[in-house]
Amino acid sequence: MSLSIANNVSSLNAQHNLARASSGLAKSVERLSSGLKVNRGADGPAALVISEKHRAQIAGLRQAIDNAEKATSVVQTAEGALNEINSLLVKVRSLALDSANAGVNDDDALAANQAEIANAIDTINRIANNTQFGQKKLLNGSSGIVGTPTDADVSVQQTTADTKAGNYNVNITTAAERATVTAGTGQTANLAAAETLTINGVAITLDAGLSQGQVVSRINEFTAQTGVIADIDSGDTRLYTQAFGSAATIDVVSDVAAAATSSGFGNVAANDAGVDIAGTIGGVAATGTGNTLTATSGNANGLQIRVAADTDPTTTVTGAQGAVAVVDNSLVFQIGPNQNQTASIAIGRINPNGLGSGIAGNQFSNLSEVEVTSASKSQDALAVIDEAINQVTNLRGTLGAFQQNTLASTVSNLQATLENTVNAESVIRDTDFATEVAEFTKQQVLVQAGASVLKNANQQPQLALSLLN
């Protein structure tokens, strides 16, 4: 090797290697201090891309777990309210059973039971309307599949999970009718004598001297027991049932022969039965019970509507009755870390006028109408209450299955996925301290050695002075 002064190649080589060792030492210090072996794109472009995707997934998994836990709280809120409604329904059922015990109860006992049932039903309605999570109502139907009629004569009683969103035309082909009996002879004068009028097994005493209007008022005092309403139609006294449909019947007989100075019903029994409604929903024949029409097939399956009375209270409206717009407002929960990874559940309407409906051959259309003021009414009330209990418990079961099989299982799976994804991200990006400390020590020794060698290399040109002496 030649000895030169102008260019010290050995020094340049030593500087180059010292710079590399210093850079390596700086990277080791950065990795050890940050805990990451990939701190910027230059540290590993492919590793950075994969790691950042993992980080986004990890954040999504953590949020999805949080979402699922919040969803569980929503479901538990609804289920807790349903539990209280279930308890009230059991109490109402016990009262109906007590009222059905006709051999023991008098009118006062039946009235007391009815008052307690009315209070319980009012409480159920209040719970259904007021149960909410934050500002979101849960049991009034707004968190399920909602039907809105365009015609004022139509009201939606309930929908089910089978009811698809859409618009469904309503057409009544056969009007529902109440059982009706009209006096054979019109009363044109006050009663000539006292009279006992028996309506649906309930004896009603009519005092002598009562006018036709007073007779009507007297009959209506017993409506709670007879289920019958009296009015004057074209000058004749008319009786008709509160309920629509074939299950509504009326039997009337008097102990006085028909005359202008009597109630006019006469001593020959008269009876009648109502007629169930018939029609279509969405162009498909529906099942009619009383004045309630229920779709049992097609996209409208499960949609149940009630049709109002016409100008004549003994019959409902008929013909085209607008449409029902059905919207799916099911609760949707984002329980996955990626797009469209959701789960939904519809919570139906739990108001009393939507419970226990559609029972064939029953004089009550839903829970809100039940009466226990007679043994026969109590029997029909029991059927409605049992159906209401069935609906509430089925919904509780659905919510429980959703909580256990969907939410809880999803949380468990997400936690396992989170653990594995964090581990994968750690392998790519986290510093292996055992390996990095060894690298740090190596680079530290190289820096120290490089500095020493550079010092010696810088002294080599001084050897040329010895040749000049």
C-alpha beads as a LAMMPS data file, in Angstrom:
LAMMPS data file: protein, C-alpha beads

469 atoms
468 bonds

1 atom types
1 bond types

-500.0 500.0 xlo xhi
-500.0 500.0 ylo yhi
-500.0 500.0 zlo zhi

Masses

1 110.0

Atoms # bond

1 1 1 0.000 0.000 0.000
2 1 1 1.456 3.375 -1.005
3 1 1 1.983 6.100 1.546
4 1 1 0.243 9.342 0.620
5 1 1 -0.778 12.604 2.200
6 1 1 -3.320 14.137 -0.199
7 1 1 -5.831 11.279 -0.034
8 1 1 -6.245 9.189 3.120
9 1 1 -8.270 6.253 1.801
10 1 1 -8.010 4.369 5.075
11 1 1 -9.577 7.286 6.903
12 1 1 -12.429 7.440 4.387
13 1 1 -13.058 3.706 4.811
14 1 1 -13.026 4.046 8.567
15 1 1 -15.440 7.000 8.366
16 1 1 -17.791 5.035 6.130
17 1 1 -17.920 2.057 8.449
18 1 1 -18.229 4.292 11.501
19 1 1 -21.211 6.057 9.888
20 1 1 -22.910 2.721 9.167
21 1 1 -22.304 1.537 12.718
22 1 1 -23.590 4.834 14.113
23 1 1 -26.738 4.589 11.954
24 1 1 -27.305 1.013 13.100
25 1 1 -26.806 2.072 16.729
26 1 1 -29.296 4.937 16.292
27 1 1 -31.910 2.538 14.886
28 1 1 -31.374 0.133 17.764
29 1 1 -31.762 2.959 20.262
30 1 1 -34.992 4.049 18.510
31 1 1 -36.399 0.530 18.498
32 1 1 -35.495 -0.070 22.130
33 1 1 -36.889 3.270 23.275
34 1 1 -40.124 3.092 21.219
35 1 1 -40.733 -0.622 21.593
36 1 1 -41.392 -0.833 17.851
37 1 1 -39.159 -2.212 15.153
38 1 1 -41.219 -0.466 12.440
39 1 1 -41.466 3.237 13.233
40 1 1 -41.732 4.605 9.692
41 1 1 -42.295 3.364 6.176
42 1 1 -38.549 3.155 5.517
43 1 1 -38.168 0.619 8.340
44 1 1 -40.216 -1.906 6.329
45 1 1 -42.746 -0.753 3.719
46 1 1 -44.617 -4.061 3.424
47 1 1 -44.575 -4.593 7.180
48 1 1 -45.956 -1.085 7.731
49 1 1 -48.844 -1.651 5.297
50 1 1 -49.831 -4.956 6.880
51 1 1 -49.378 -3.602 10.396
52 1 1 -51.571 -0.537 9.804
53 1 1 -54.339 -2.751 8.417
54 1 1 -54.077 -4.871 11.539
55 1 1 -54.258 -1.745 13.690
56 1 1 -57.466 -0.638 11.933
57 1 1 -58.921 -4.118 12.448
58 1 1 -57.904 -4.120 16.109
59 1 1 -59.623 -0.774 16.683
60 1 1 -62.703 -2.097 14.877
61 1 1 -62.751 -5.274 16.953
62 1 1 -62.549 -3.314 20.197
63 1 1 -65.408 -1.037 19.103
64 1 1 -67.469 -4.020 17.940
65 1 1 -67.077 -5.653 21.349
66 1 1 -68.214 -2.401 22.958
67 1 1 -71.168 -2.216 20.547
68 1 1 -72.241 -5.767 21.337
69 1 1 -72.086 -5.083 25.059
70 1 1 -74.233 -1.964 24.608
71 1 1 -76.675 -4.025 22.529
72 1 1 -76.871 -6.499 25.398
73 1 1 -77.858 -3.640 27.703
74 1 1 -80.650 -2.629 25.310
75 1 1 -81.993 -6.179 25.134
76 1 1 -81.800 -6.574 28.917
77 1 1 -83.745 -3.328 29.372
78 1 1 -86.541 -4.595 27.134
79 1 1 -86.524 -8.041 28.732
80 1 1 -86.707 -6.560 32.225
81 1 1 -89.830 -4.582 31.285
82 1 1 -91.367 -7.680 29.681
83 1 1 -90.716 -9.598 32.886
84 1 1 -92.808 -7.057 34.801
85 1 1 -95.563 -7.204 32.169
86 1 1 -95.515 -10.993 32.453
87 1 1 -96.018 -10.721 36.215
88 1 1 -98.978 -8.386 35.705
89 1 1 -100.530 -10.756 33.167
90 1 1 -100.237 -13.648 35.602
91 1 1 -102.020 -11.515 38.193
92 1 1 -104.729 -10.588 35.676
93 1 1 -105.173 -14.268 34.845
94 1 1 -105.660 -15.120 38.513
95 1 1 -108.340 -12.439 38.790
96 1 1 -110.098 -13.784 35.687
97 1 1 -110.063 -17.281 37.175
98 1 1 -111.534 -15.908 40.367
99 1 1 -114.314 -14.183 38.420
100 1 1 -115.041 -17.399 36.530
101 1 1 -115.946 -18.981 39.874
102 1 1 -119.583 -17.977 39.350
103 1 1 -121.009 -19.937 42.278
104 1 1 -119.169 -17.736 44.776
105 1 1 -118.940 -14.214 43.372
106 1 1 -121.584 -11.520 43.508
107 1 1 -121.700 -8.396 41.335
108 1 1 -119.566 -6.383 43.767
109 1 1 -116.807 -9.006 43.741
110 1 1 -116.843 -9.120 39.941
111 1 1 -116.717 -5.321 39.751
112 1 1 -113.749 -5.252 42.136
113 1 1 -111.881 -7.799 40.033
114 1 1 -112.667 -5.831 36.878
115 1 1 -111.370 -2.624 38.445
116 1 1 -108.115 -4.312 39.435
117 1 1 -107.718 -5.825 35.965
118 1 1 -108.348 -2.436 34.347
119 1 1 -105.639 -0.928 36.544
120 1 1 -103.184 -3.709 35.657
121 1 1 -103.901 -3.301 31.937
122 1 1 -103.360 0.442 32.263
123 1 1 -99.999 -0.255 33.922
124 1 1 -99.031 -2.632 31.095
125 1 1 -99.854 0.100 28.609
126 1 1 -97.777 2.603 30.565
127 1 1 -94.780 0.246 30.680
128 1 1 -95.080 -0.408 26.939
129 1 1 -95.160 3.315 26.175
130 1 1 -92.437 4.421 28.588
131 1 1 -89.777 1.712 28.413
132 1 1 -86.786 3.192 26.630
133 1 1 -83.007 3.026 26.342
134 1 1 -81.750 6.576 26.162
135 1 1 -84.350 8.247 23.955
136 1 1 -85.220 5.075 22.014
137 1 1 -88.619 3.545 22.811
138 1 1 -88.456 -0.235 22.974
139 1 1 -91.921 -1.725 23.513
140 1 1 -94.385 0.623 21.821
141 1 1 -93.767 -0.860 18.378
142 1 1 -91.403 1.844 17.136
143 1 1 -88.443 -0.552 17.447
144 1 1 -90.044 -3.250 15.358
145 1 1 -91.987 -3.616 12.151
146 1 1 -94.427 -0.706 12.025
147 1 1 -97.599 -0.464 9.973
148 1 1 -99.281 2.882 9.265
149 1 1 -102.755 2.944 7.646
150 1 1 -103.784 5.653 5.191
151 1 1 -107.499 5.312 6.036
152 1 1 -108.881 6.530 9.369
153 1 1 -111.261 3.537 9.542
154 1 1 -108.333 1.103 9.702
155 1 1 -106.017 0.611 12.678
156 1 1 -103.011 -1.700 12.821
157 1 1 -103.150 -4.133 15.738
158 1 1 -99.860 -5.941 15.238
159 1 1 -97.154 -7.079 12.866
160 1 1 -94.718 -9.974 13.136
161 1 1 -91.167 -10.723 12.098
162 1 1 -92.653 -12.336 8.966
163 1 1 -94.249 -9.077 7.796
164 1 1 -92.218 -7.580 4.963
165 1 1 -91.849 -3.856 4.382
166 1 1 -94.139 -2.508 1.677
167 1 1 -97.565 -1.029 0.946
168 1 1 -100.596 -3.301 1.244
169 1 1 -104.043 -2.356 -0.010
170 1 1 -106.975 -3.221 2.250
171 1 1 -110.294 -4.299 0.774
172 1 1 -113.280 -5.405 2.882
173 1 1 -115.503 -7.798 0.952
174 1 1 -117.800 -8.726 3.863
175 1 1 -118.466 -6.245 6.637
176 1 1 -118.239 -7.461 10.232
177 1 1 -121.565 -7.347 12.040
178 1 1 -122.626 -7.208 15.657
179 1 1 -125.379 -9.512 16.856
180 1 1 -128.542 -7.411 16.680
181 1 1 -132.143 -7.807 17.852
182 1 1 -134.796 -5.160 17.266
183 1 1 -138.068 -5.080 19.205
184 1 1 -140.847 -6.637 17.155
185 1 1 -143.264 -3.970 18.286
186 1 1 -142.242 -0.347 18.705
187 1 1 -142.806 1.179 22.144
188 1 1 -144.965 4.254 21.650
189 1 1 -146.104 4.819 25.222
190 1 1 -144.815 4.413 28.746
191 1 1 -144.718 0.873 30.150
192 1 1 -148.159 -0.148 31.329
193 1 1 -146.736 -2.617 33.847
194 1 1 -143.476 -3.720 35.378
195 1 1 -141.511 -5.998 33.068
196 1 1 -138.497 -8.266 33.366
197 1 1 -136.304 -8.327 30.280
198 1 1 -133.706 -11.100 30.186
199 1 1 -130.685 -10.353 27.972
200 1 1 -127.933 -12.965 27.661
201 1 1 -129.063 -14.521 30.918
202 1 1 -129.120 -11.250 32.888
203 1 1 -132.557 -10.263 34.243
204 1 1 -133.264 -6.534 33.969
205 1 1 -136.292 -5.100 35.800
206 1 1 -138.180 -2.370 33.974
207 1 1 -140.532 -0.415 36.196
208 1 1 -143.991 0.580 35.053
209 1 1 -144.192 4.068 33.595
210 1 1 -140.770 4.069 31.928
211 1 1 -140.583 5.799 28.557
212 1 1 -138.748 4.252 25.635
213 1 1 -135.693 6.440 26.313
214 1 1 -135.713 5.392 29.972
215 1 1 -135.973 1.724 28.975
216 1 1 -132.913 2.145 26.764
217 1 1 -130.983 3.819 29.600
218 1 1 -132.008 1.067 32.022
219 1 1 -130.771 -1.663 29.657
220 1 1 -127.457 0.153 29.178
221 1 1 -126.885 0.133 32.939
222 1 1 -126.241 -3.615 32.561
223 1 1 -124.006 -3.460 29.491
224 1 1 -120.968 -4.562 31.489
225 1 1 -122.809 -7.776 32.415
226 1 1 -124.724 -8.452 29.199
227 1 1 -122.242 -7.168 26.635
228 1 1 -125.216 -5.525 24.922
229 1 1 -125.914 -1.891 24.047
230 1 1 -129.418 -0.470 23.523
231 1 1 -130.456 2.430 21.323
232 1 1 -133.460 3.645 19.341
233 1 1 -133.365 2.965 15.623
234 1 1 -136.159 4.325 13.422
235 1 1 -138.467 4.429 16.427
236 1 1 -137.749 0.847 17.531
237 1 1 -135.699 -0.252 20.506
238 1 1 -132.605 -1.996 19.191
239 1 1 -130.111 -4.176 21.031
240 1 1 -126.667 -5.013 19.672
241 1 1 -123.540 -6.572 21.138
242 1 1 -120.408 -4.644 21.979
243 1 1 -118.349 -7.183 20.067
244 1 1 -118.359 -7.910 16.358
245 1 1 -118.273 -11.349 14.793
246 1 1 -119.724 -14.820 15.034
247 1 1 -118.645 -15.195 18.659
248 1 1 -120.916 -12.301 19.623
249 1 1 -124.431 -13.559 20.386
250 1 1 -127.572 -12.048 21.839
251 1 1 -130.597 -13.732 23.416
252 1 1 -133.561 -11.601 24.493
253 1 1 -136.889 -12.497 26.046
254 1 1 -139.427 -10.607 28.116
255 1 1 -142.069 -11.785 30.560
256 1 1 -144.570 -9.442 28.928
257 1 1 -146.113 -9.887 25.500
258 1 1 -145.042 -7.421 22.807
259 1 1 -147.158 -4.289 22.795
260 1 1 -146.876 -0.555 22.303
261 1 1 -146.931 -0.174 26.088
262 1 1 -144.157 -2.768 26.696
263 1 1 -140.501 -2.965 25.702
264 1 1 -141.749 -4.556 22.499
265 1 1 -139.505 -7.641 22.601
266 1 1 -142.279 -9.981 23.706
267 1 1 -142.265 -13.284 25.537
268 1 1 -140.925 -15.285 22.597
269 1 1 -137.137 -15.519 22.706
270 1 1 -135.244 -13.669 19.975
271 1 1 -131.601 -14.284 19.229
272 1 1 -128.896 -13.425 16.741
273 1 1 -125.179 -13.903 16.115
274 1 1 -122.718 -11.516 14.549
275 1 1 -120.762 -11.967 11.327
276 1 1 -116.989 -12.119 10.970
277 1 1 -115.263 -9.732 8.621
278 1 1 -113.808 -10.948 5.313
279 1 1 -111.437 -9.242 2.937
280 1 1 -107.963 -9.037 1.449
281 1 1 -104.683 -7.459 2.510
282 1 1 -102.242 -6.796 -0.275
283 1 1 -104.517 -8.622 -2.691
284 1 1 -104.334 -11.875 -0.678
285 1 1 -107.307 -13.286 1.233
286 1 1 -106.953 -12.669 4.959
287 1 1 -108.506 -14.382 7.974
288 1 1 -111.355 -12.504 9.619
289 1 1 -112.320 -12.681 13.293
290 1 1 -114.867 -10.158 14.481
291 1 1 -113.807 -6.870 12.942
292 1 1 -110.153 -7.941 12.862
293 1 1 -108.475 -9.037 9.642
294 1 1 -105.161 -10.926 9.725
295 1 1 -102.877 -11.686 6.787
296 1 1 -101.714 -15.309 7.028
297 1 1 -99.659 -15.572 3.847
298 1 1 -97.705 -13.503 1.351
299 1 1 -95.440 -10.573 2.147
300 1 1 -98.036 -9.117 4.534
301 1 1 -98.065 -12.299 6.638
302 1 1 -98.700 -11.423 10.289
303 1 1 -100.151 -7.974 9.605
304 1 1 -103.337 -7.605 11.637
305 1 1 -105.761 -4.722 11.225
306 1 1 -109.018 -3.678 12.805
307 1 1 -111.823 -2.009 10.872
308 1 1 -114.043 0.641 12.473
309 1 1 -117.833 0.709 12.571
310 1 1 -119.754 2.411 9.807
311 1 1 -122.330 5.128 10.401
312 1 1 -124.559 2.232 11.467
313 1 1 -122.850 0.974 14.645
314 1 1 -123.977 -2.616 14.030
315 1 1 -121.713 -3.054 11.001
316 1 1 -118.242 -2.041 9.849
317 1 1 -117.241 -0.138 6.780
318 1 1 -116.801 -2.130 3.601
319 1 1 -115.021 -1.856 0.261
320 1 1 -111.569 -0.377 -0.383
321 1 1 -110.045 1.070 2.775
322 1 1 -106.780 2.580 1.601
323 1 1 -103.478 0.881 2.318
324 1 1 -101.122 0.037 5.162
325 1 1 -97.509 1.148 4.776
326 1 1 -95.198 -1.267 6.587
327 1 1 -91.703 -0.098 7.553
328 1 1 -89.013 -2.240 9.160
329 1 1 -87.660 -0.289 12.157
330 1 1 -85.902 -3.279 13.695
331 1 1 -83.020 -2.482 16.039
332 1 1 -79.792 -2.888 14.041
333 1 1 -76.520 -3.456 15.900
334 1 1 -73.044 -3.148 14.334
335 1 1 -71.399 -6.124 16.009
336 1 1 -68.516 -6.719 13.609
337 1 1 -65.351 -4.735 12.782
338 1 1 -66.197 -4.417 9.078
339 1 1 -68.901 -3.072 6.794
340 1 1 -72.369 -4.675 6.993
341 1 1 -71.430 -6.974 9.862
342 1 1 -74.679 -6.303 11.701
343 1 1 -77.409 -8.132 13.588
344 1 1 -80.986 -6.969 13.961
345 1 1 -84.020 -7.792 16.066
346 1 1 -87.582 -6.534 15.898
347 1 1 -89.355 -5.862 19.194
348 1 1 -93.083 -5.957 18.610
349 1 1 -95.759 -3.735 20.073
350 1 1 -96.670 -4.774 23.616
351 1 1 -99.541 -2.371 24.243
352 1 1 -102.696 -4.148 25.513
353 1 1 -104.611 -3.427 22.302
354 1 1 -102.002 -5.451 20.423
355 1 1 -101.878 -8.424 22.802
356 1 1 -104.138 -11.465 22.766
357 1 1 -105.749 -10.562 19.455
358 1 1 -107.144 -12.730 16.689
359 1 1 -108.640 -15.539 18.787
360 1 1 -111.397 -17.211 16.805
361 1 1 -114.777 -17.448 18.521
362 1 1 -113.871 -14.944 21.234
363 1 1 -115.968 -11.890 22.039
364 1 1 -112.848 -9.875 22.944
365 1 1 -110.543 -8.669 20.188
366 1 1 -107.534 -8.021 22.425
367 1 1 -106.359 -7.644 26.006
368 1 1 -107.541 -4.042 26.354
369 1 1 -111.173 -5.170 25.919
370 1 1 -111.347 -8.044 28.412
371 1 1 -114.061 -7.969 31.055
372 1 1 -114.725 -10.339 33.922
373 1 1 -118.125 -9.013 34.969
374 1 1 -119.739 -12.376 34.249
375 1 1 -118.662 -16.007 34.210
376 1 1 -118.948 -16.300 30.419
377 1 1 -116.906 -13.153 29.881
378 1 1 -114.305 -14.453 32.299
379 1 1 -113.898 -17.611 30.246
380 1 1 -113.306 -15.632 27.059
381 1 1 -111.025 -13.259 28.958
382 1 1 -108.879 -16.203 30.057
383 1 1 -108.300 -17.225 26.444
384 1 1 -107.204 -13.677 25.553
385 1 1 -104.964 -13.396 28.619
386 1 1 -103.345 -16.762 27.878
387 1 1 -102.615 -15.634 24.327
388 1 1 -101.157 -12.367 25.655
389 1 1 -98.916 -14.309 28.052
390 1 1 -97.872 -16.515 25.151
391 1 1 -96.948 -13.494 23.027
392 1 1 -94.959 -11.817 25.802
393 1 1 -93.086 -14.987 26.802
394 1 1 -92.288 -15.771 23.160
395 1 1 -90.838 -12.299 22.747
396 1 1 -88.821 -12.750 25.924
397 1 1 -87.532 -16.035 24.516
398 1 1 -86.601 -14.347 21.245
399 1 1 -84.741 -11.593 23.088
400 1 1 -83.003 -14.139 25.304
401 1 1 -81.901 -16.206 22.306
402 1 1 -80.632 -13.061 20.567
403 1 1 -78.687 -12.030 23.656
404 1 1 -77.190 -15.455 24.265
405 1 1 -76.691 -16.876 20.776
406 1 1 -75.975 -13.700 18.836
407 1 1 -74.535 -11.075 21.158
408 1 1 -72.740 -13.158 23.799
409 1 1 -71.333 -15.594 21.230
410 1 1 -70.234 -12.699 19.036
411 1 1 -68.434 -11.004 21.926
412 1 1 -66.627 -14.248 22.752
413 1 1 -65.596 -14.700 19.126
414 1 1 -64.524 -11.057 18.783
415 1 1 -62.356 -11.300 21.888
416 1 1 -60.585 -14.374 20.499
417 1 1 -60.142 -12.643 17.138
418 1 1 -58.833 -9.520 18.856
419 1 1 -56.255 -11.539 20.775
420 1 1 -54.985 -13.245 17.626
421 1 1 -54.949 -10.035 15.572
422 1 1 -53.023 -8.172 18.272
423 1 1 -50.546 -11.053 18.354
424 1 1 -50.112 -10.893 14.572
425 1 1 -49.579 -7.122 14.695
426 1 1 -47.109 -7.563 17.524
427 1 1 -45.033 -10.056 15.547
428 1 1 -44.826 -7.627 12.632
429 1 1 -44.221 -4.379 14.483
430 1 1 -43.100 -4.864 18.083
431 1 1 -39.422 -4.888 19.035
432 1 1 -37.933 -8.224 20.052
433 1 1 -35.884 -6.895 22.959
434 1 1 -33.648 -9.962 23.264
435 1 1 -32.605 -9.717 19.623
436 1 1 -32.456 -5.924 19.600
437 1 1 -30.271 -5.668 22.733
438 1 1 -27.795 -8.013 21.100
439 1 1 -27.881 -5.848 17.956
440 1 1 -27.484 -2.709 20.071
441 1 1 -24.446 -4.155 21.816
442 1 1 -22.901 -5.158 18.498
443 1 1 -23.461 -1.715 16.967
444 1 1 -22.156 -0.044 20.119
445 1 1 -18.919 -2.073 19.939
446 1 1 -18.605 -1.306 16.212
447 1 1 -18.991 2.417 16.866
448 1 1 -16.337 2.337 19.569
449 1 1 -13.999 0.274 17.385
450 1 1 -14.689 2.479 14.359
451 1 1 -13.835 5.591 16.336
452 1 1 -10.576 4.046 17.450
453 1 1 -9.674 2.876 13.939
454 1 1 -10.556 6.297 12.481
455 1 1 -8.200 7.914 14.961
456 1 1 -5.381 5.625 13.855
457 1 1 -6.212 6.102 10.160
458 1 1 -6.033 9.874 10.575
459 1 1 -2.516 9.505 12.006
460 1 1 -1.173 7.529 8.979
461 1 1 -0.139 10.637 6.927
462 1 1 2.160 11.665 9.749
463 1 1 4.353 8.639 8.850
464 1 1 5.432 10.540 5.735
465 1 1 7.295 13.020 7.935
466 1 1 9.707 10.301 8.986
467 1 1 10.795 9.921 5.353
468 1 1 11.646 13.662 5.150
469 1 1 14.067 13.598 8.068

Bonds

1 1 1 2
2 1 2 3
3 1 3 4
4 1 4 5
5 1 5 6
6 1 6 7
7 1 7 8
8 1 8 9
9 1 9 10
10 1 10 11
11 1 11 12
12 1 12 13
13 1 13 14
14 1 14 15
15 1 15 16
16 1 16 17
17 1 17 18
18 1 18 19
19 1 19 20
20 1 20 21
21 1 21 22
22 1 22 23
23 1 23 24
24 1 24 25
25 1 25 26
26 1 26 27
27 1 27 28
28 1 28 29
29 1 29 30
30 1 30 31
31 1 31 32
32 1 32 33
33 1 33 34
34 1 34 35
35 1 35 36
36 1 36 37
37 1 37 38
38 1 38 39
39 1 39 40
40 1 40 41
41 1 41 42
42 1 42 43
43 1 43 44
44 1 44 45
45 1 45 46
46 1 46 47
47 1 47 48
48 1 48 49
49 1 49 50
50 1 50 51
51 1 51 52
52 1 52 53
53 1 53 54
54 1 54 55
55 1 55 56
56 1 56 57
57 1 57 58
58 1 58 59
59 1 59 60
60 1 60 61
61 1 61 62
62 1 62 63
63 1 63 64
64 1 64 65
65 1 65 66
66 1 66 67
67 1 67 68
68 1 68 69
69 1 69 70
70 1 70 71
71 1 71 72
72 1 72 73
73 1 73 74
74 1 74 75
75 1 75 76
76 1 76 77
77 1 77 78
78 1 78 79
79 1 79 80
80 1 80 81
81 1 81 82
82 1 82 83
83 1 83 84
84 1 84 85
85 1 85 86
86 1 86 87
87 1 87 88
88 1 88 89
89 1 89 90
90 1 90 91
91 1 91 92
92 1 92 93
93 1 93 94
94 1 94 95
95 1 95 96
96 1 96 97
97 1 97 98
98 1 98 99
99 1 99 100
100 1 100 101
101 1 101 102
102 1 102 103
103 1 103 104
104 1 104 105
105 1 105 106
106 1 106 107
107 1 107 108
108 1 108 109
109 1 109 110
110 1 110 111
111 1 111 112
112 1 112 113
113 1 113 114
114 1 114 115
115 1 115 116
116 1 116 117
117 1 117 118
118 1 118 119
119 1 119 120
120 1 120 121
121 1 121 122
122 1 122 123
123 1 123 124
124 1 124 125
125 1 125 126
126 1 126 127
127 1 127 128
128 1 128 129
129 1 129 130
130 1 130 131
131 1 131 132
132 1 132 133
133 1 133 134
134 1 134 135
135 1 135 136
136 1 136 137
137 1 137 138
138 1 138 139
139 1 139 140
140 1 140 141
141 1 141 142
142 1 142 143
143 1 143 144
144 1 144 145
145 1 145 146
146 1 146 147
147 1 147 148
148 1 148 149
149 1 149 150
150 1 150 151
151 1 151 152
152 1 152 153
153 1 153 154
154 1 154 155
155 1 155 156
156 1 156 157
157 1 157 158
158 1 158 159
159 1 159 160
160 1 160 161
161 1 161 162
162 1 162 163
163 1 163 164
164 1 164 165
165 1 165 166
166 1 166 167
167 1 167 168
168 1 168 169
169 1 169 170
170 1 170 171
171 1 171 172
172 1 172 173
173 1 173 174
174 1 174 175
175 1 175 176
176 1 176 177
177 1 177 178
178 1 178 179
179 1 179 180
180 1 180 181
181 1 181 182
182 1 182 183
183 1 183 184
184 1 184 185
185 1 185 186
186 1 186 187
187 1 187 188
188 1 188 189
189 1 189 190
190 1 190 191
191 1 191 192
192 1 192 193
193 1 193 194
194 1 194 195
195 1 195 196
196 1 196 197
197 1 197 198
198 1 198 199
199 1 199 200
200 1 200 201
201 1 201 202
202 1 202 203
203 1 203 204
204 1 204 205
205 1 205 206
206 1 206 207
207 1 207 208
208 1 208 209
209 1 209 210
210 1 210 211
211 1 211 212
212 1 212 213
213 1 213 214
214 1 214 215
215 1 215 216
216 1 216 217
217 1 217 218
218 1 218 219
219 1 219 220
220 1 220 221
221 1 221 222
222 1 222 223
223 1 223 224
224 1 224 225
225 1 225 226
226 1 226 227
227 1 227 228
228 1 228 229
229 1 229 230
230 1 230 231
231 1 231 232
232 1 232 233
233 1 233 234
234 1 234 235
235 1 235 236
236 1 236 237
237 1 237 238
238 1 238 239
239 1 239 240
240 1 240 241
241 1 241 242
242 1 242 243
243 1 243 244
244 1 244 245
245 1 245 246
246 1 246 247
247 1 247 248
248 1 248 249
249 1 249 250
250 1 250 251
251 1 251 252
252 1 252 253
253 1 253 254
254 1 254 255
255 1 255 256
256 1 256 257
257 1 257 258
258 1 258 259
259 1 259 260
260 1 260 261
261 1 261 262
262 1 262 263
263 1 263 264
264 1 264 265
265 1 265 266
266 1 266 267
267 1 267 268
268 1 268 269
269 1 269 270
270 1 270 271
271 1 271 272
272 1 272 273
273 1 273 274
274 1 274 275
275 1 275 276
276 1 276 277
277 1 277 278
278 1 278 279
279 1 279 280
280 1 280 281
281 1 281 282
282 1 282 283
283 1 283 284
284 1 284 285
285 1 285 286
286 1 286 287
287 1 287 288
288 1 288 289
289 1 289 290
290 1 290 291
291 1 291 292
292 1 292 293
293 1 293 294
294 1 294 295
295 1 295 296
296 1 296 297
297 1 297 298
298 1 298 299
299 1 299 300
300 1 300 301
301 1 301 302
302 1 302 303
303 1 303 304
304 1 304 305
305 1 305 306
306 1 306 307
307 1 307 308
308 1 308 309
309 1 309 310
310 1 310 311
311 1 311 312
312 1 312 313
313 1 313 314
314 1 314 315
315 1 315 316
316 1 316 317
317 1 317 318
318 1 318 319
319 1 319 320
320 1 320 321
321 1 321 322
322 1 322 323
323 1 323 324
324 1 324 325
325 1 325 326
326 1 326 327
327 1 327 328
328 1 328 329
329 1 329 330
330 1 330 331
331 1 331 332
332 1 332 333
333 1 333 334
334 1 334 335
335 1 335 336
336 1 336 337
337 1 337 338
338 1 338 339
339 1 339 340
340 1 340 341
341 1 341 342
342 1 342 343
343 1 343 344
344 1 344 345
345 1 345 346
346 1 346 347
347 1 347 348
348 1 348 349
349 1 349 350
350 1 350 351
351 1 351 352
352 1 352 353
353 1 353 354
354 1 354 355
355 1 355 356
356 1 356 357
357 1 357 358
358 1 358 359
359 1 359 360
360 1 360 361
361 1 361 362
362 1 362 363
363 1 363 364
364 1 364 365
365 1 365 366
366 1 366 367
367 1 367 368
368 1 368 369
369 1 369 370
370 1 370 371
371 1 371 372
372 1 372 373
373 1 373 374
374 1 374 375
375 1 375 376
376 1 376 377
377 1 377 378
378 1 378 379
379 1 379 380
380 1 380 381
381 1 381 382
382 1 382 383
383 1 383 384
384 1 384 385
385 1 385 386
386 1 386 387
387 1 387 388
388 1 388 389
389 1 389 390
390 1 390 391
391 1 391 392
392 1 392 393
393 1 393 394
394 1 394 395
395 1 395 396
396 1 396 397
397 1 397 398
398 1 398 399
399 1 399 400
400 1 400 401
401 1 401 402
402 1 402 403
403 1 403 404
404 1 404 405
405 1 405 406
406 1 406 407
407 1 407 408
408 1 408 409
409 1 409 410
410 1 410 411
411 1 411 412
412 1 412 413
413 1 413 414
414 1 414 415
415 1 415 416
416 1 416 417
417 1 417 418
418 1 418 419
419 1 419 420
420 1 420 421
421 1 421 422
422 1 422 423
423 1 423 424
424 1 424 425
425 1 425 426
426 1 426 427
427 1 427 428
428 1 428 429
429 1 429 430
430 1 430 431
431 1 431 432
432 1 432 433
433 1 433 434
434 1 434 435
435 1 435 436
436 1 436 437
437 1 437 438
438 1 438 439
439 1 439 440
440 1 440 441
441 1 441 442
442 1 442 443
443 1 443 444
444 1 444 445
445 1 445 446
446 1 446 447
447 1 447 448
448 1 448 449
449 1 449 450
450 1 450 451
451 1 451 452
452 1 452 453
453 1 453 454
454 1 454 455
455 1 455 456
456 1 456 457
457 1 457 458
458 1 458 459
459 1 459 460
460 1 460 461
461 1 461 462
462 1 462 463
463 1 463 464
464 1 464 465
465 1 465 466
466 1 466 467
467 1 467 468
468 1 468 469
